[in-house]
Amino acid sequence: MFWTLELASHLEDAPWPATKDELIDYSIRSGAPIEVVENLQELEDDGEIYEGLEDIWPDYPSQDDFFFNEDEY
């Protein structure tokens, strides 16, 4: 499984919380690249409910990881 910011961005608007099958269905319906679907298919299917993208990709950078000060602009 290989995630990039571009691939992960296709799941930001997914209907969280969601199961693996719901995420695969969402990514197909939303026209996400095939790599997103393939990455989701590689997840273990133990019926787990994913609360957010961080559950799938623990290293996903949060808004706090960027050093952009919105108040300056």
C-alpha positions in Angstrom: 0.0 0.0 0.0 1.4 3.4 -1.0 -0.3 6.6 -0.1 0.6 10.1 -1.3 -1.1 13.4 -0.4 -2.7 13.5 -3.8 -4.2 10.0 -3.4 -5.3 10.6 0.1 -7.0 13.9 -0.9 -9.6 11.8 -2.8 -10.9 10.4 0.5 -11.1 13.7 2.5 -14.8 14.1 1.7 -15.6 10.4 2.2 -18.6 9.6 4.4 -16.7 9.0 7.7 -17.0 6.8 9.7 -17.0 4.1 7.0 -16.2 0.4 6.4 -13.6 -0.7 3.9 -16.4 -1.7 1.4 -18.1 1.7 1.8 -14.8 3.5 1.2 -14.1 1.4 -2.0 -17.6 2.2 -3.2 -17.2 5.9 -2.5 -13.9 6.1 -4.3 -15.3 4.3 -7.4 -18.4 6.5 -7.5 -16.4 9.7 -7.0 -13.9 8.9 -9.8 -10.8 8.5 -7.6 -7.7 7.1 -9.3 -7.5 3.3 -9.5 -4.5 3.5 -7.1 -6.9 4.7 -4.3 -9.2 1.7 -4.9 -6.2 -0.7 -4.9 -4.8 0.7 -1.7 -8.2 0.3 0.0 -8.5 -3.2 -1.3 -5.2 -4.0 0.5 -6.6 -3.1 3.9 -7.5 -6.0 6.2 -11.2 -6.8 6.0 -12.1 -7.5 9.6 -15.2 -5.4 9.6 -13.4 -2.5 11.2 -15.0 1.0 11.0 -12.6 3.7 10.0 -13.2 7.0 11.7 -11.1 9.1 9.4 -8.2 9.1 7.0 -5.7 8.9 9.9 -7.0 5.3 10.7 -6.0 4.2 7.2 -2.8 6.2 6.8 -1.4 7.0 10.3 1.2 9.3 8.9 -1.4 11.5 7.1 -0.4 15.1 7.8 -2.9 17.2 9.7 -3.5 20.9 9.3 -1.2 21.5 12.3 1.7 19.9 10.4 1.9 22.8 7.9 3.6 25.9 9.0 1.2 28.3 7.2 -0.1 31.1 9.4 -3.6 32.0 8.0 -3.7 35.1 10.2 -0.9 36.7 8.1 -2.9 36.7 4.9 
